[in-house]
Amino acid sequence: MTEPIIQVSDLSKRYHIGVRERYMTFRQALVDVIATPIKRLRNFGRSSHREADTVWALKDISFNVAPGEVVGFIGRNGAGKSTLLKVLSRVTEPTTGRATLRGRVGSLLEVGTGFHPELTGRENVFLSGAILGMSRREIKQRFNEIVDFAGVETFIDTPVKRYSNGMRVRLGFAVAAHLEPEIMMIDEVLAVGDAAFQAKCLGKMNDVSRAGRTVLFVSHNMSAISRLCNRACVLDAGRLVYDGDCQGAVQRYLGMIADTRTARLDLRDHRGRKAGMKPIITSLALRGEEAGGDEQADRNVFRTGEDLVIELGYDTAGEAFNHIFVGIHSALGERICSVGTHLDPHFNQTLHGRGRVQCSIPSLPFAAGDYSLTVAMGNKMAGNADCVVDAIRFRVELDDYFGTGEGLRHGQGHIAQRCRFRQIGPQERSQEDLSASSCVHHHSS
């Protein structure tokens, strides 16, 4: 049998809350080796960290990956997906366990990973190639392809620190994909690019997998996981809870999310909040907009064509904000639509202190299925100060929306769009043609 290209055995990673990891020089490491026995004697019988001050980002993870496999990793925010790729990429060390990788690794874990901000795009391409063990000649052969794919020809001799996030992502992905590492590791950074670039990246990843290279892919987009991967793993609270076919993985993940589904949530400690953001959005509720308004009960099941009301509670803690954003996703993570205060010509309020705000979506046009909301609050120019991904889930039932007893079948789209058909003038002409054709046929016989 072929030897696995990646072997992970009982891998665990523990972080101490409030303590930054140290990256030491050789001299520091040597001093640490000498000083450690003395520190241990001095601290004998005392614990340097309480268990309450630690968190296990990964716990006893084990799996193998064969050469040429494309493996997806899915799970809620904080499940340990990104930490796993960082450990495998040697960005951080595991606390316990072992990971063996046989081959060059190309990683794109976050915007501009591995790029030196003071160097130009051109210099960083050569630096990245050298780190991967490629010769200058090999890099030069692929240089034009990389720049063309990234679309940064105009700025290739500009320091990377002046690039936008999108430009750094495009160049970083182009380098990782074109310098032909045996193992590619791609985190959710593709979400930074626009739709056209995401499609381009997914196409390139498909080409890479067909060429027999191994790919580890972290994403919240279940559609991309199902399309690209031949296997998927589900992580939850740092543990590997599923390893198998993509369909089974997606079902396991959706089941995990559905367990906590409700119509009103306290978002202050929501695990979907993006790292580093303040808990400004404090609550989220869903309801219909029938007569009675606020008197209506919260609910998370709606019929197609009903009005949907999204109510956000907020506490700005002394700051002021003027922008609210709501993104609606399918159960597979595809963005269905987006709404925001910038699209409402009548909303011009500034939000400060504590309060609530409602967003009404009239005549919800969605097909039957499960959907989720991502909510954010901030300022138009400065960006989001708070963002909660997959904040709440709701279900839509189609009922007899079209009045025909028929509905959309699976795979026919997410939008239930009413339509009208009518037959117009050429009907009469076609009947005349039919009569003429009949006469000609009779005469010839």
C-alpha positions in Angstrom: 0.0 0.0 0.0 1.1 3.6 -0.7 2.6 5.3 2.3 0.4 8.2 3.6 1.7 11.7 2.7 0.3 13.0 6.0 0.1 11.1 9.3 -1.4 12.7 12.4 -1.3 10.8 15.7 -2.9 11.9 18.9 -2.3 15.6 18.1 -3.3 18.1 20.7 -2.7 21.8 21.1 -3.2 23.7 24.3 -3.2 27.5 24.7 -2.8 29.4 28.0 -5.3 32.2 28.1 -3.6 35.6 28.1 -0.2 34.2 27.4 1.4 34.7 24.0 3.5 31.9 22.4 7.2 32.5 22.4 9.3 32.1 19.3 13.0 31.9 20.5 16.3 32.4 18.8 19.0 29.7 19.2 20.7 31.7 22.0 17.4 32.1 23.9 16.7 28.4 23.5 20.1 27.5 24.9 19.6 29.8 27.9 16.2 28.3 28.4 17.6 24.7 28.5 20.1 25.7 31.2 17.6 27.7 33.2 14.7 25.2 33.0 16.0 22.7 35.7 16.5 25.6 38.2 12.9 26.9 37.5 11.5 23.5 38.0 13.2 23.1 41.4 12.0 26.6 42.4 8.4 25.9 41.3 8.3 22.3 42.6 4.8 21.5 43.9 3.3 24.6 42.2 1.3 24.7 39.0 2.4 27.4 36.5 -1.0 27.6 35.0 -4.4 26.7 36.4 -6.5 24.4 34.3 -9.2 27.1 34.2 -6.6 29.3 32.4 -6.1 26.9 29.5 -8.0 25.9 26.5 -7.5 22.8 24.3 -7.8 24.0 20.7 -7.1 20.4 19.5 -7.5 17.2 21.5 -6.3 13.8 20.4 -6.7 14.2 16.7 -5.6 11.3 14.5 -6.0 10.7 10.7 -4.0 9.8 7.6 -4.1 11.4 4.2 -3.1 9.5 1.1 -1.2 11.2 -1.8 -3.6 13.0 -4.1 -6.5 13.1 -1.7 -8.5 16.4 -1.3 -9.7 16.5 2.2 -12.2 19.2 3.5 -12.3 20.3 7.2 -15.6 21.8 8.4 -16.9 22.8 11.8 -18.2 25.8 13.7 -16.0 28.8 14.5 -13.5 27.8 17.3 -13.7 24.1 16.4 -10.0 23.9 15.8 -9.8 23.9 12.0 -7.4 26.8 11.5 -5.3 25.6 14.5 -4.9 22.2 12.9 -3.6 23.7 9.6 -1.2 25.9 11.6 0.2 22.9 13.4 0.6 20.9 10.2 2.2 23.9 8.5 4.7 24.2 11.3 3.5 27.7 12.1 2.9 26.6 15.7 4.0 23.5 17.6 1.7 20.8 19.0 1.4 20.3 22.8 1.3 16.6 22.4 1.2 14.1 19.6 2.9 13.9 16.3 2.3 15.0 12.7 4.5 13.6 9.8 4.3 15.3 6.4 6.2 13.8 3.4 6.7 16.6 0.8 6.9 20.3 0.3 4.0 22.2 1.9 2.4 25.4 0.4 0.1 27.1 2.9 -2.4 29.9 2.6 -3.7 30.3 6.2 -4.5 34.0 6.4 -4.1 37.1 4.3 -0.5 37.3 3.0 0.8 34.4 5.1 4.6 34.2 4.7 4.9 37.5 2.9 7.4 40.1 4.1 5.6 43.5 4.1 8.6 45.5 3.1 9.5 43.4 0.1 7.8 43.9 -3.3 5.3 41.4 -4.7 8.1 40.1 -7.1 10.6 39.6 -4.3 8.0 37.8 -2.2 7.2 35.4 -5.0 10.9 34.4 -5.2 11.1 34.3 -1.4 8.1 32.0 -1.1 9.5 29.7 -3.8 12.9 29.5 -2.0 11.2 28.6 1.2 9.4 25.8 -0.7 12.8 24.5 -1.8 12.5 25.6 -5.5 15.4 26.9 -7.5 15.4 30.4 -8.9 15.1 29.0 -12.4 11.9 27.0 -11.5 10.4 30.1 -10.0 11.2 32.2 -13.1 9.5 29.7 -15.3 6.2 30.1 -13.4 6.5 33.7 -12.5 4.4 35.1 -15.4 1.6 32.6 -14.7 1.6 33.6 -11.0 1.3 37.3 -11.7 -1.3 36.8 -14.5 -3.4 34.6 -12.2 -3.2 37.1 -9.3 -4.0 40.1 -11.5 -1.4 42.3 -9.8 0.9 43.1 -12.8 0.7 46.9 -12.2 1.8 46.5 -8.6 4.2 43.6 -8.8 7.2 45.9 -7.9 5.3 47.7 -5.1 5.9 46.7 -1.4 3.3 44.2 -0.3 2.5 46.4 2.8 0.7 48.7 0.3 -1.5 45.9 -1.1 -5.1 45.6 -0.2 -6.3 42.4 1.5 -7.7 41.2 -1.8 -4.4 41.7 -3.6 -2.4 39.9 -0.9 -4.9 37.0 -1.0 -4.8 36.8 -4.8 -1.0 36.8 -4.9 -0.7 34.4 -1.9 -3.0 31.9 -3.5 -1.3 32.2 -6.9 2.1 31.4 -5.3 0.7 28.5 -3.3 -1.0 27.0 -6.3 1.6 27.5 -9.0 4.9 26.7 -7.2 3.7 23.1 -7.1 4.1 21.9 -3.5 3.2 18.3 -2.9 0.8 19.4 -0.2 -1.5 22.5 -0.3 -3.2 23.8 2.7 -5.9 26.4 2.2 -7.9 28.1 4.9 -11.0 30.2 4.6 -9.0 33.2 3.3 -10.7 32.8 -0.1 -13.7 34.5 1.4 -11.8 37.7 1.2 -11.7 37.7 -2.6 -14.6 38.7 -4.9 -17.0 36.1 -6.4 -15.0 35.9 -9.7 -11.7 35.3 -8.0 -13.3 32.7 -5.7 -14.6 30.8 -8.8 -11.1 31.1 -10.3 -9.5 29.7 -7.2 -11.9 26.8 -6.9 -11.2 26.0 -10.6 -7.4 26.1 -9.9 -7.8 23.8 -6.8 -9.7 21.4 -9.0 -6.8 21.4 -11.5 -4.3 20.9 -8.6 -6.2 17.9 -7.3 -6.5 16.3 -10.7 -2.7 16.7 -11.1 -2.3 14.3 -8.1 -1.3 16.8 -5.4 -2.7 16.6 -1.9 -5.0 19.4 -0.7 -6.3 20.2 2.8 -9.2 22.7 2.5 -10.9 24.5 5.4 -14.2 26.2 4.4 -17.7 27.1 5.7 -19.0 26.7 2.1 -20.5 23.3 2.1 -21.1 23.5 -1.6 -17.4 24.0 -2.3 -16.5 21.1 0.1 -18.9 18.8 -1.7 -17.7 19.8 -5.2 -13.9 19.8 -4.6 -13.2 17.2 -1.9 -13.4 13.4 -2.0 -13.4 13.2 1.8 -14.3 15.5 4.7 -13.6 15.7 8.4 -15.8 17.5 11.0 -14.2 19.1 14.0 -16.1 20.1 17.2 -14.6 21.7 20.2 -11.1 20.6 19.1 -12.0 16.9 18.5 -12.4 15.0 15.3 -16.1 13.8 15.4 -16.4 12.6 11.8 -14.1 11.4 9.0 -15.7 10.0 5.9 -17.6 10.9 2.7 -18.5 14.6 2.1 -22.3 14.0 2.2 -22.1 12.4 5.6 -19.8 15.2 6.8 -22.2 17.9 5.7 -25.1 16.2 7.3 -23.2 15.8 10.6 -22.2 19.4 10.6 -25.7 20.7 9.8 -27.1 18.4 12.5 -24.7 19.9 15.0 -25.8 23.5 14.1 -29.5 22.6 14.2 -29.2 21.3 17.8 -29.0 24.9 19.0 -31.6 26.4 16.7 -34.0 28.7 18.4 -35.9 31.9 17.4 -34.2 34.2 20.0 -30.6 34.1 21.0 -28.3 35.9 23.4 -25.3 36.7 21.2 -22.9 38.1 23.8 -21.0 34.8 24.1 -21.9 33.4 20.7 -19.2 31.1 19.4 -19.7 32.4 15.8 -18.4 35.9 16.7 -15.3 36.7 14.6 -12.1 36.8 16.6 -11.1 40.1 18.1 -14.5 41.7 17.7 -16.5 43.3 20.5 -19.9 41.9 21.6 -21.9 44.9 20.4 -24.8 42.9 19.0 -26.3 41.4 22.2 -29.4 39.6 20.9 -31.1 38.4 17.8 -34.8 37.3 17.3 -36.9 36.3 14.4 -40.7 36.9 14.0 -43.4 37.5 11.4 -44.8 40.9 10.6 -48.5 40.1 11.0 -50.9 42.6 12.6 -49.7 43.0 16.2 -46.1 43.8 15.4 -44.0 43.4 18.6 -46.8 41.4 20.2 -46.1 38.5 17.8 -44.3 35.5 19.2 -40.7 34.7 18.1 -40.5 31.8 15.7 -38.0 30.3 13.3 -40.3 28.6 10.7 -41.8 30.7 7.9 -43.7 30.1 4.8 -42.5 31.4 1.4 -44.0 34.8 0.7 -44.4 35.7 4.4 -42.7 38.8 5.8 -39.6 38.2 7.9 -38.6 40.5 10.8 -35.1 40.4 12.2 -34.7 42.1 15.5 -31.2 43.0 16.8 -30.4 44.1 20.3 -27.3 46.2 20.8 -25.1 47.8 23.4 -22.5 50.2 21.9 -20.7 50.8 25.2 -20.3 54.6 24.5 -19.4 54.3 20.8 -21.7 55.3 17.8 -22.4 53.2 14.7 -24.4 53.9 11.6 -24.3 50.6 9.6 -26.0 47.2 10.0 -25.5 44.3 7.7 -27.4 41.0 7.4 -26.2 38.1 5.1 -28.5 35.2 4.5 -26.9 31.8 3.6 -28.2 28.5 2.5 -27.7 25.4 4.6 -24.6 24.7 2.4 -23.1 28.1 3.2 -23.9 29.8 -0.1 -24.7 33.5 0.1 -28.3 33.9 -1.0 -28.7 37.6 -0.5 -27.5 40.5 1.6 -29.4 43.4 3.2 -28.1 46.4 5.1 -28.9 49.9 6.2 -27.0 51.3 3.2 -29.7 49.8 1.0 -32.5 51.5 2.8 -33.0 55.1 1.6 -35.1 55.9 4.7 -32.5 54.8 7.4 -30.1 57.6 8.5 -30.0 57.0 12.2 -26.8 56.8 14.4 -27.0 54.0 16.9 -25.5 54.5 20.4 -26.1 53.2 23.9 -28.5 50.3 24.3 -31.5 49.6 22.0 -33.1 47.5 19.4 -33.4 47.8 15.6 -35.6 45.8 13.2 -35.0 44.8 9.7 -38.1 43.7 7.7 -37.8 41.6 4.6 -41.2 41.6 2.9 -42.6 38.6 1.0 -39.7 36.3 1.7 -39.0 34.7 -1.7 -37.0 31.7 -0.5 -37.6 28.1 -1.5 -38.1 25.4 1.1 -35.0 24.7 3.2 -32.8 25.7 6.1 -31.1 29.1 6.1 -28.8 31.0 8.5 -28.1 34.7 9.2 -24.7 36.4 9.6 -25.1 39.8 11.3 -22.7 42.7 11.6 -22.6 46.3 13.0 -20.1 49.0 12.5 -19.6 52.2 10.4 -19.7 52.6 6.7 -16.1 53.9 6.4 -14.4 52.1 9.2 -15.9 48.7 8.7 -17.5 46.2 11.1 -16.9 46.5 14.8 -18.9 43.3 15.5 -19.8 40.3 13.3 -21.4 37.0 14.2 -21.3 34.2 11.6 -24.2 31.7 11.5 -25.8 33.6 14.3 -29.2 32.0 14.0 -31.0 29.5 11.7 -34.5 29.4 10.4 -36.5 27.1 8.1 -38.7 28.0 5.2 -41.7 25.9 4.1 -42.9 26.4 0.5 -46.6 25.4 1.2 -48.7 26.0 -2.0 -46.9 29.3 -2.8 -47.5 29.0 -6.6 -51.2 28.0 -6.3 -50.6 25.0 -8.5 -49.9 22.2 -6.0 -46.3 22.2 -7.3 -43.0 23.3 -5.8 -39.4 23.6 -6.6 -37.5 20.4 -6.7 -34.1 19.9 -5.1 -31.4 21.6 -7.1 -33.8 24.0 -8.9 -32.6 27.0 -6.9 -33.2 28.9 -3.6 -35.5 31.6 -4.9 -39.2 30.9 -5.3 -40.0 33.3 -8.1 -43.6 33.6 -9.2 -44.1 33.9 -12.9 -46.7 34.2 -15.6 -46.7 32.6 -19.1 -49.0 33.5 -22.0 -49.2 32.5 -25.6 -49.0 35.2 -28.2 -49.7 35.8 -31.9 -47.6 33.2 -33.7 -50.1 30.6 -32.5 -52.5 31.3 -35.5 -49.7 31.3 -38.0 -48.5 28.0 -36.9 -52.0 26.5 -37.4 -52.0 27.9 -41.0 -48.6 26.4 -41.6 -49.9 23.1 -40.2 -52.9 23.1 -42.6 -50.7 23.9 -45.6 -48.4 21.2 -44.6 -51.3 18.8 -44.4 -52.5 19.7 -48.0 -49.1 19.3 -49.5 -48.7 15.9 -47.8 -52.2 14.8 -49.2 -51.4 16.0 -52.7 -48.0 14.2 -52.8 -49.6 11.0 -51.8 
